[in-house]
Amino acid sequence: MDEIKINIGTLVLDGFDFHDHVRITSEFNQELHRLLVKNGLKTDNSESNTVQNINVRNLRIDKNINSQSIGNQLANSVYQNLNAQKKSITQKSN
């Protein structure tokens, strides 16, 4: 069985107040987990793949939409970046 471990040290959400950060981060985590469980992740089949930084600065988000939609958009963007890079995150085979 494959195991994927993700450590997101900092999720920077400029332009949102603190309460929005908490809700958006929660939604982001849930959606990214859902995407990884449902679709898996492309890898280069090496034992360890690491990405130091994923930049989604070009993602345009309307601050008037709800935190669930914002978290989902961020998670989808991060997930797409991980798959595009092929060297993505630590993967262990059991």
HELIX and SHEET records of a PDB file:
HELIX    1   1 PHE A   18  ASN A   39  1                                  22    
HELIX    2   2 SER A   67  GLN A   85  1                                  19    
SHEET    1   A 2 ASP A   2  LYS A   5  0                                        
SHEET    2   A 2 THR A  90  SER A  93 -1                                        
END                                                                             
